[in-house]
């Protein structure tokens, strides 16, 4: 198995595309061979990304009352949770948080709103105005995560100064109906395609630990590769009381790290970012995400849960002798 792992990594570095069958075989790696898999994934990360790591940050700019029925989501109106519910926050609040994110070392700042998508009108105009202010008043790159979007809206946001559009597939196409029935998987795919056509960077990944098989994780990675997304956020389910997945079991730290490593081998040149759920799923092994191939992480708070303070994350990167990417 060790020779197999090393050969696969050498092939990837030589330009080979890791096929699903080989990825499935890698998912069966266990014991001490896992450490070799992590090492090879780290070698590939360093080859494509160097010894730098990036931080990103978000603001939950509009919370709750989402009509979608995603089984994991605390903001879905299909679930009875205790999260804060509020409309789109003031422009000043969003801009001030962008400035704080920049000071804390983030290079990308995401404005996230609940709901199926933002329609033309007052909310979209306010978001465009806020994006313009972020571009004028900071060096951080503004990103938006506003749900299902069409080409014209993506173009409008790009013209306002948005650099990246974030929209997750959440899981594999074959597993998606088990997680969400209020919209079709292809709606998400078309959103990603529209954002790319508008000339935006695309940040697109999903949540691991929803009940999917390892083969379905590999299926999602293949779809991300076909869509040629720029960044891949990897979240690990942190169950919320009141949602359909409130009783779901956590992934083990090693399973999380193995998944990261295989994503790195399948998507060698992409920016792989570990986001929500790392504190509860990885626990004391959070720093290992970079040894397993991660090139960035989200810092600060998440949408409805508290994350680690940025100072702790920056110290972790320093301890790993990784250079923090800075705003241009």
DOLO-803862 format. One record per atom (N, C-alpha, C): x, y, z. Coordinates in steps of 0.001 Angstrom, whole numbers, padded with zeros to 6 digits, always signed. Each point is the difference from the previous one (the first is absolute). Layout:
<pts>
XYZ;...
</pts>
This chain:
<pts>
+000832-001213+000000;-000832+001213+000000;+000867+001264+000000;+001140-000047+000706;+000848+001182+000059;+000543+000357-001383;+000414-000994-000753;+000486+000263-001354;-001128+000552-000878;-001208-000515+000207;-001159+000459-000759;-000271+001484+000293;+000016+000374+001271;-000253+001390+000383;+001040+000917-000627;+001272-000392+000087;+001063+000837-000543;-000100+000127-001516;-000361-001102-000665;-000141+000049-001462;-001151+000911-000409;-001123-000091+000709;-001146+000861-000307;+000392+001463+000141;+000697+000330+001085;+000424+001387+000217;+000969+000453-001087;+000943-000853-000362;+000944+000342-001070;-000746+000229-001314;-000991-000835-000277;-000781+000147-001231;-000751+001329-000009;-000584+000356+001146;-000733+001271+000093;+000944+001170-000244;+001192-000047+000601;+000979+001060-000203;+000466+000050-001447;-000093-001128-000686;+000370-000061-001409;-001116+000418-000935;-001158+000356+000552;-001102+000490-000825;-001148-000975-000187;+000085-001179+000610;-001077-000976-000143;-001239+000440+000775;-001161-000399-000486;-001269+000271+000677;-000378-001220+000816;-000230+000197+001280;-000338-001113+000874;-001434-000448-000257;-000164-001225-000472;-001337-000495-000328;-000706-000508+001247;-001315-000184-000127;-000819-000384+001146;+000416-001342+000582;+000338-000959-000859;+000385-001324+000478;+001240+000052+000878;+000982+000776-000426;+001224+000139+000794;-000290+000735+001304;-000854+001013-000075;-000368+000739+001216;-000717-000910+000995;-000850-000878-000493;-000692-000956+000882;+001017-000891+000693;+000994-000450-000749;+001025-000848+000613;+000756+000771+001081;+000279+001289-000246;+000674+000810+001011;-000862+000174+001251;-001318-000002-000187;-000896+000161+001150;+000067-001197+000943;+000582-001094-000450;+000119-001210+000810;+001304-000036+000792;+000844+001016-000193;+001279+000056+000723;-000266+000133+001498;+000779-000700+000796;-000170+000054+001463;+001348-000167+000676;-000020+000115+001335;+001213-000226+000774;+001099+000980-000335;+001239-000461+000055;+001150+000879-000231;+000043+000519-001431;-000634-000711-000929;-000027+000463-001384;-000735+001337-000137;-000901+000290+000943;-000704+001279-000039;+000973+001170+000089;+001040-000154+000823;+000955+001087+000171;+000770+000259-001288;+000254-001054-000745;+000643+000176-001299;-000938+000717-000964;-001285-000359+000028;-000972+000680-000852;-000031+001491+000313;+000009+000333+001287;+000010+001421+000387;+001274+000674-000507;+001130-000680+000154;+001270+000585-000416;+000028+000266-001502;-000541-000928-000770;-000015+000176-001448;-000964+001113-000407;-001126+000098+000695;-000937+001096-000271;+000639+001340+000340;+000772+000039+001087;+000698+001211+000396;+001070+000367-001038;+000663-000998-000544;+001007+000239-001046;-000643+000626-001232;-001171-000490-000355;-000714+000547-001157;-000469+001429+000297;-000521+000216+001220;-000403+001361+000376;+001170+000961-000122;+001144-000392+000532;+001153+000893-000027;+000487+000242-001426;-000101-001007-000850;+000419+000154-001402;-000845+001059-000708;-001306-000028+000221;-000904+000912-000704;-000229+001315+000752;+000070-000030+001323;-000371+001167+000797;+001149+000598+000806;+001151-000655-000013;+001121+000509+000761;-000198-000177+001498;+000703+000809+000765;-000081-000096+001461;-000845+001124+000583;-001018+000383-000737;-000916+001032+000474;-001356-000622+000321;-000760+000698+000822;-001364-000415+000340;-000871+001254+000049;-001244-000147-000399;-000910+001144-000035;-001087-000141+001056;-000470+001151+000480;-001131+000057+000905;-001148+000732-000683;-001212-000455+000257;-001181+000714-000470;-000946+000180+001180;-000952+000900-000157;-000941+000300+001073;-001341+000349-000618;-001077-000168+000773;-001345+000284-000508;-000802+000808+001007;-001103+000564-000485;-001007+000609+000863;-001358-000600-000366;-000748-000381+001001;-001371-000454-000217;-000868+001254-000123;-000123+000505-001226;-000588+001317-000232;-001528-000003-000014;-000581-001167-000115;-001468-000132+000026;-000294-001415+000476;-000725-000133+001107;-000065-001295+000668;-001425-000526+000140;-000139-001315-000281;-001258-000696+000261;-001064+000163-001069;-001137-000686+000258;-001189+000038-000861;+000287-000445-001433;+000937-000915-000171;+000301-000489-001347;-001056-001015-000413;-000588+000134-001205;-001036-000934-000436;+000536-001357-000444;+001331-000123-000147;+000574-001289-000402;-000039-000974+001177;-000032-001295-000313;-000147-000997+001069;+001258-000854+000204;+001173+000573-000191;+001252-000730+000175;+000060-000610+001411;+000231-001297+000057;-000153-000758+001241;+000964+000424+001101;+001121+000616-000370;+001029+000370+000972;-000139+001423+000517;-000852+000822-000638;+000105+001449+000164;-000842+000557+001141;+000659+000746+000886;-000683+000626+001125;-000880+001160-000433;+000233+000524-001213;-000744+001167-000458;-001240-000350-000818;-000222-001290-000237;-001165-000421-000777;-001283+000193+000793;-001022+000529-000665;-001299+000172+000651;-000678-001338+000258;+000556-001089-000550;-000531-001340+000247;+000420-000533+001369;+000917+000713+000667;+000527-000462+001277;-000308+000985+001123;-000133-000538+001202;-000229+000839+001177;+001302+000085+000781;+000771+001051-000255;+001277+000201+000687;-000041+001332+000751;+001031+000230+000778;+000037+001215+000831;+000954+001056-000550;+000223-000013-001297;+000941+000969-000563;-000625+001396-000060;+000848+001005-000108;-000472+001372-000179;-000590+000149-001409;-001106+000719-000093;-000654+000259-001282;-000033+001511-000204;+000523+000471-001151;+000007+001446-000257;+000131+000257-001506;-000445+001180-000451;+000122+000368-001412;+001427+000441-000322;+000225+000425-001231;+001318+000443-000432;+000501+001129+000907;+001195-000205+000552;+000533+000969+000958;+000467+001268-000716;+000248+001048+000781;+000403+001294-000559;+001326-000100-000746;+000150+000860-001002;+001224+000034-000793;+001222+000216+000888;-000111+000906+000947;+001139+000323+000859;+000480-001212+000778;-000936-000823+000447;+000365-001195+000754;+000813-000951-000876;-000454-000205-001225;+000696-000912-000918;+001397+000529-000309;+000121+001294-000261;+001298+000593-000329;+000936-000046+001204;-000513+000309+001183;+000839-000045+001207;+000527-001406+000251;-000841-001005-000249;+000446-001388+000174;+001063-000368-001039;-000125+000545-001204;+001017-000227-001030;+001341+000569+000454;-000029+001185+000602;+001233+000615+000496;+000618-000837+001122;-000835-000538+000875;+000498-000859+001076;+000601-001285-000564;-000669-000566-000999;+000507-001223-000621;+001373+000232-000619;+000167+001147-000652;+001297+000328-000593;+001072+000123+001081;-000316+000674+001092;+000952+000143+001099;+000366-001350+000616;-000934-000948-000058;+000222-001327+000579;+000708-000959-000953;+000366+000498-001180;+000803-000812-000902;-000742-000656-001148;-001313+000228-000112;-000764-000605-001094;+000279+000729-001311;+000040-000750-001095;+000182+000602-001324;-001300+000017-000783;-000989-000749+000471;-001308-000053-000649;-001081+000148+001064;-001031+000779-000317;-001069+000288+000961;-001336-000248-000679;-000791-000918+000569;-001253-000408-000618;-001231+000597+000655;-000850+000602-000820;-001310+000483+000447;-001004-001118-000288;-000559-000578+001052;-000871-001164-000139;-001420+000363+000413;-000973-000360-000837;-001406+000244+000329;-000784-001297-000082;-000987-000161+000862;-000867-001173-000052;-001041+000196-001100;-000584-001119-000441;-001033+000068-001025;+000419-000705-001277;-000962-000216-000888;+000280-000685-001259;+000936+000813-000874;-000193+001322-000019;+000847+000871-000813;-000438+001441+000154;+000860+000913-000423;-000305+001424+000048;-000596+000422-001339;-001181+000593+000041;-000660+000478-001207;+000368+001464-000246;-000080+000459-001263;+000239+001424-000275;-000917+000868+000861;+000536+001076+000512;-000785+000867+000877;+000871+000607+001068;-000622+000444+001098;+000700+000752+001032;+001151-000782+000623;-000220-001293+000340;+001048-000764+000654;+001230-000124-000898;-000211-000322-001260;+001124-000140-000918;+000740+001324-000157;-000733+001088-000102;+000634+001312-000134;+000822+000328+001241;-000520-000332+001178;+000742+000258+001238;+001276-000826+000048;-000086-001260-000417;+001186-000859+000014;+001040+000523-000985;-000435+000415-001183;+000933+000570-000984;+000667+001259+000560;-000781+000842+000650;+000553+001217+000595;+001025-000342+001080;-000307-001014+000789;+000915-000405+001072;+001283-000588-000566;-000120-000802-001057;+001188-000564-000645;+000894+001117-000529;-000599+001018-000607;+000793+001126-000495;+000756+000681+001141;-000659+000150+001150;+000662+000630+001149;+001162-000848+000502;-000186-001319+000034;+001076-000886+000457;+001207+000136-000911;-000237+000092-001305;+001102+000157-000942;+000706+001340+000186;-000762+001016+000346;+000564+001341+000163;+000719+000173+001331;-000494-000667+001050;+000480+000277+001352;+000937-001068+000567;+000175-001110-000705;+000887-001070+000467;+000774-000577-001185;+000947-000874+000313;+000714-000749-001034;-000499-001438-000091;-000944-000366+000865;-000512-001370+000024;-000877-000254-001220;-000032-001245-000472;-000812-000345-001173;-001415-000344+000446;-001005+000724-000485;-001378-000309+000387;-000550-001204-000754;-000697-000821+000743;-000679-001176-000540;-001450+000069+000435;-000873-000636-000766;-001407-000078+000395;-000483-001438-000086;-000910-000348+000890;-000674-001295-000013;-001478+000295+000184;-000697+000153-001127;-001372+000508+000014;-001003-001005-000544;+000412-001249-000144;-000914-001030-000477;+000042-000179-001510;-001060-000551-000529;-000100-000281-001432;-000030+001317-000772;+000825+000090-001041;+000213+001265-000681;+000040-000198-001511;-000420+001024-000745;+000098-000062-001455;+001177+000842-000484;+000278-000088-001283;+001160+000661-000582;-000061+001513+000168;-001143+000606-000269;-000109+001455+000067;+000284+000527+001405;-000497-000716+001012;+000242+000427+001383;+001464-000177+000365;+000606-001092-000439;+001433-000208+000237;+000811+001122-000637;-000377+000373-001207;+000712+001057-000702;-000143+001338+000728;-001190+000264+000504;-000243+001245+000746;+000873+000056+001250;+000107-001117+000689;+000829-000054+001203;+001482+000136-000349;+000408-000603-001094;+001393+000130-000438;+000317+001452-000328;-000906+000667-000677;+000216+001405-000352;+000081+000885+001245;-000652-000436+001077;+000066+000739+001265;+001322-000234+000728;+000728-001041-000396;+001294-000270+000618;+000138-001347+000666;-001038-000842-000060;+000104-001328+000588;+001028-000827-000778;+000891-000669+000719;+001059-000787-000621;-000404-001468-000122;-000641-000519+001049;-000304-001430+000088;-001471-000207+000319;-000615-000981-000683;-001346-000400+000392;+000096-001373+000650;-000633-000119+001169;+000011-001261+000729;-001376-000650-000086;-000003-001265-000397;-001264-000754-000039;+000340-001479+000061;-000362-000647+001095;+000339-001406+000194;-000957-000936-000721;+000554-001108-000470;-000834-001109-000483;-000546-000801+001176;+000662+000095+001137;-000310-000669+001275;+000408-001465+000015;-000355-000762-001046;+000308-001424-000012;-000011-000499-001434;+000064-001311-000169;-000015-000580-001346;-001398+000074-000609;-000025+000038-001324;-001286+000029-000705;-000878-001195+000402;+000608-001168+000160;-000776-001204+000306;-000582+000010+001411;+000613+000795+000901;-000467+000031+001386;-000862+001223+000300;+000030+000987-000873;-000661+001269+000257;-001482-000136+000349;-000786-000865-000683;-001423-000111+000355;-000250-000467+001432;+001008-000626+000616;-000138-000414+001400;+000195+001175+000954;+000523+001107-000515;+000335+001161+000818;-000930+001179-000271;-000402+000159-001252;-000815+001156-000376;-000933-000360-001148;-001275+000375+000142;-000985-000243-001066;-000670+001281-000473;+000391+001140+000548;-000670+001260-000335;+000569+000671-001245;+001155-000461-000465;+000494+000423-001311;+000838-001123-000581;+000317+000114-001271;+000699-001061-000712;+001513+000238+000017;+000742-001065-000001;+001464+000081-000025;+000496+000827-001176;-000687-000133-001130;+000434+000733-001187;-000151+001505+000162;-000888+000450+000899;-000094+001440+000277;+001325+000509+000573;+000612-000809+000851;+001289+000371+000578;+001103-000022-001054;-000034-001035-000836;+001000-000106-001071;-000093+001198-000938;-001216+000380-000381;-000170+001145-000904;+000476+001305+000638;-000172+000129+001317;+000500+001187+000693;+001516+000099-000121;+000677-001123+000208;+001459-000024-000111;+000431+000343-001423;-000686-000564-000963;+000329+000276-001400;-000240+001469-000345;-001076+000583+000533;-000305+001409-000258;+001078+000903+000598;+000451-000326+001200;+001037+000804+000652;+001309-000067-000777;+000354-001177-000479;+001221-000141-000790;-000128+000763-001318;-001153-000067-000624;-000213+000700-001276;+000093+001507+000185;-000364+000480+001198;+000083+001430+000294;+001425+000440+000333;+000926-000949+000040;+001394+000326+000259;+000371+000053+001463;-000818-000591+000850;+000273-000016+001426;+000814-001228+000399;+000777+000131+001070;+000538-001187+000646;-001162-000726+000663;+000080-001311+000062;-001079-000783+000602;+000539-000832+001150;-000640+000163+001154;+000301-000785+001199;-001159-000965+000201;+000267-001285-000117;-001088-000981+000010;+000489-001314+000581;-000708-000479+001007;+000337-001275+000607;-001229-000625+000615;+000126-000421+001259;-001148-000646+000622;+000236-000335+001457;-000880-000848+000509;+000046-000433+001396;+000216-001503+000027;+000958-000425+000764;+000280-001426+000165;-000619-000490+001301;-000463-001244-000017;-000592-000576+001200;-001509+000108+000052;-000626+000177-001178;-001461+000090-000067;-000667-001373-000070;+000823-001045-000074;-000514-001351-000175;+000396-000592-001338;+000768+000768-000766;+000447-000452-001320;+001080-001079+000126;+000185-000782-001036;+001077-000985-000032;+001291+000685-000439;+001115-000691+000189;+001262+000568-000472;-000024+000128-001518;-000635-000962-000665;-000101+000078-001458;-000748+001251-000428;-000980+000412+000784;-000746+001216-000340;+000815+001258+000259;+000905-000035+000967;+000923+001122+000178;+000893+000133-001234;+000461-001121-000491;+000836-000004-001202;-000816+000466-001202;-001258-000394-000060;-000889+000473-001064;-000108+001524+000022;-000142+000584+001186;-000081+001458+000090;+001302+000638-000469;+001131-000572+000395;+001292+000545-000418;+000137-000045-001519;-000493-001064-000614;+000029-000090-001466;-000838+001102-000634;-001175+000281+000572;-000856+001063-000524;+000680+001354+000139;+000639+000239+001129;+000727+001254+000202;+001122+000143-001018;+000641-001106-000306;+001075+000025-001000;-000561+000306-001389;-001129-000608-000331;-000635+000250-001299;-000422+001459-000135;-000465+000601+001096;-000444+001394-000017;+001170+000978+000067;+001193-000522+000293;+001217+000796+000053;-000139+001183+000960;-000473-000280+001211;-000125+001059+001001;+001403+000405+000463;+000100+001170+000620;+001302+000524+000401;+000383-000409+001420;-000959+000044+000907;+000240-000353+001397;-001043-001014+000445;+000414-000889+000896;-000884-001069+000468;-000099+000049+001523;-001068+000598+000537;-000197-000019+001449;-000507-001367+000463;+000676-000565+000985;-000397-001279+000564;-000513+000234+001418;-001279-000236+000192;-000631+000110+001311;-000255-001396+000544;+000003-000135+001308;-000320-001266+000655;-001211+000231+000890;-001002-000828-000165;-001273+000228+000681;+000177+000161+001508;-000533+001098+000497;-000085+000258+001435;-001497+000099+000296;-000645-001098+000388;-001468-000040+000066;-000610+001078+000890;-001126+000527-000459;-000727+001029+000739;-001312-000594+000501;-000279+000182+001270;-001245-000501+000583;-001197+000630-000710;-000950-000852-000364;-001184+000474-000689;+000010-000272-001486;+001179-000324-000560;+000074-000342-001424;-000202-001507-000182;-000203-000409-001231;-000222-001423-000287;+001236-000842+000291;+001163+000630-000001;+001240-000735+000242;+000559+000280+001394;-000869+000381+000914;+000461+000352+001344;+000647-001173+000731;-000371-001228-000355;+000561-001171+000671;+001115-000670-000792;+000476+000658-001047;+001063-000589-000818;+001281-000150+000810;+000761-001024-000331;+001261-000244+000705;+001121+000827-000617;+000932+000410+000814;+001163+000718-000502;+000893-000939-000800;+000723+000568-000962;+001064-000742-000658;+001182-000089+000952;+000817-001022-000152;+001216-000065+000794;+001022+000968-000594;+000934+000474+000806;+001037+000884-000552;+000744-000634-001170;+000309-001273+000103;+000759-000648-001068;-000810-000100-001295;-001311-000201+000116;-000822-000049-001205;-000061+001375-000659;-000081+001039+000807;+000035+001363-000550;+001307+000238-000747;+001114-000373+000626;+001306+000237-000606;+000199-000836-001255;-000488-001229+000019;+000098-000843-001188;-000777+000615-001164;-001179+000534+000294;-000812+000625-001034;+000701+001220-000575;+000592+000822+000862;+000753+001167-000469;+001133-000437-000923;+000731-001031+000405;+001143-000462-000792;-000439-000480-001379;-001102-000731-000061;-000467-000504-001293;-000507+001147-000872;-000655+000975+000601;-000404+001183-000768;+001236+000715-000560;+001072+000086+000778;+001213+000634-000514;+000550-000753-001197;+000002-001321+000061;+000505-000778-001130;-000916+000105-001214;-001299+000152+000228;-000937+000113-001116;-000049+001412-000573;+000310+000988+000851;-000074+001411-000403;+001327+000672+000360;+001090-000458-000600;+001331+000355+000503;+000332+001484+000008;-000498+000755-000979;+000383+001407-000114;-001013+000956+000609;-001089-000523+000548;-001060+000863+000517;+000305+000455+001430;-000645+001091+000382;+000110+000473+001375;-001013-000771+000842;+000459-000870+000847;-000876-000804+000850;-000045+000641+001390;-001214+000372+000421;-000198+000773+001218;-000846-000800+000977;+000487-000188+001205;-000800-000662+001032;-000776+001069+000762;-001301-000216+000118;-000877+001014+000585;-000733-000552+001222;-001324+000011-000020;-000783-000342+001163;+000187-001425+000485;-000096-000169+001309;+000019-001325+000599;+001371-000532+000346;+001049+000762-000280;+001336-000545+000283;+000260-000120+001505;-000558+000921+000773;+000242-000041+001448;-000584-001262+000623;-001230-000364-000389;-000673-001138+000620;+000408-001332-000617;+000341-000008-001286;+000347-001257-000665;+001484-000346+000092;+000860+001010-000064;+001438-000257+000009;+000621+000147+001381;-000654+000770+000857;+000450+000192+001379;+001497+000350+000058;+000812-000823+000663;+001415+000325+000193;+000829-000155-001268;-000599-000493-001064;+000749-000215-001245;-000289+001071-001050;-000494+001154+000439;-000312+001047-000978;+001213+000408-000820;+001157+000070+000606;+001187+000432-000740;+000386-000992-001093;-000483-001237+000112;+000351-001022-000981;-000663+000238-001358;-000971+000893-000059;-000667+000225-001293;+001010+000453-001051;+001019+000733+000404;+001010+000451-000958;+000958-001133-000351;+000275-000873+000946;+000818-001174-000296;-000725-000948-000941;-001346+000067-000027;-000790-000863-000875;-000327+000664-001346;+000473+001230-000212;-000164+000594-001323;-000812+001261-000096;-000547+000478+001114;-000761+001241-000021;+000927+001180-000311;-000531+001001-000705;+000800+001194-000278;-000588+001254+000632;-001144-000121+000667;-000607+001156+000648;-001063-000434+000978;-000488+000947+000789;-001082-000311+000935;-000806+001261+000304;-001209-000218+000427;-000837+001104+000457;+000335+000280+001454;+000088+001276+000334;+000308+000380+001362;-001113+000890+000544;-000137+000028+001321;-001081+000762+000607;-001273-000819+000068;-001121+000680+000125;-001284-000681+000167;-000563-000485-001320;-000894-001002+000106;-000693-000539-001161;-001384+000648-000087;-000896-000619-000733;-001313+000618-000183;-000802+000043+001293;-000124-001139+000663;-000813-000049+001221;+000768-000558+001187;+001289-000287-000173;+000810-000547+001086;+001285+000792+000154;+000539-000042+001203;+001222+000726+000314;+001220-000805-000421;+000953+000671-000640;+001245-000644-000380;+001131+000405+000921;+001215-000302-000404;+001176+000364+000807;+000378+001450-000266;+000612+000615+000992;+000436+001377-000192;+001153+000020-000991;+000088+001013-000858;+001028+000033-001050;+001427-000078+000532;+000251+000557+001192;+001357-000032+000548;+000493-001440+000178;-000890-000879+000422;+000373-001401+000203;+000314-000659-001333;-000796+000305-001020;+000242-000585-001315;+001311+000511-000601;+000271+001287+000179;+001255+000543-000533;+001207-000630+000694;-000123-000228+001309;+001097-000651+000723;+000193-001427-000494;-001097-000681-000312;+000101-001361-000515;+000786-000023-001310;-000273+000951-000879;+000728+000069-001263;+001476+000295+000232;+000280+000888+000945;+001392+000321+000316;+000727-001227+000535;-000680-000767+000847;+000603-001210+000564;+000286-001038-001081;-000819+000003-001051;+000193-000924-001121;+001016+000529-001006;+000532+001189+000287;+000986+000670-000884;-000580+000243-001386;-001284+000390-000006;-000678+000394-001229;-000118+001534-000016;+000209+000575-001161;-000100+001442-000153;-001431+000389-000287;-000508+000971+000734;-001373+000440-000181;-000112+000856-001256;-000887-000382-000894;-000263+000804-001179;-000612+001327+000422;+000406+001080-000643;-000495+001326+000383;-000740+000640-001171;-000828+000999+000319;-000750+000709-001024;+000957+000724-000927;-000319-000016-001284;+000856+000662-000992;-000070+001514+000158;
</pts>
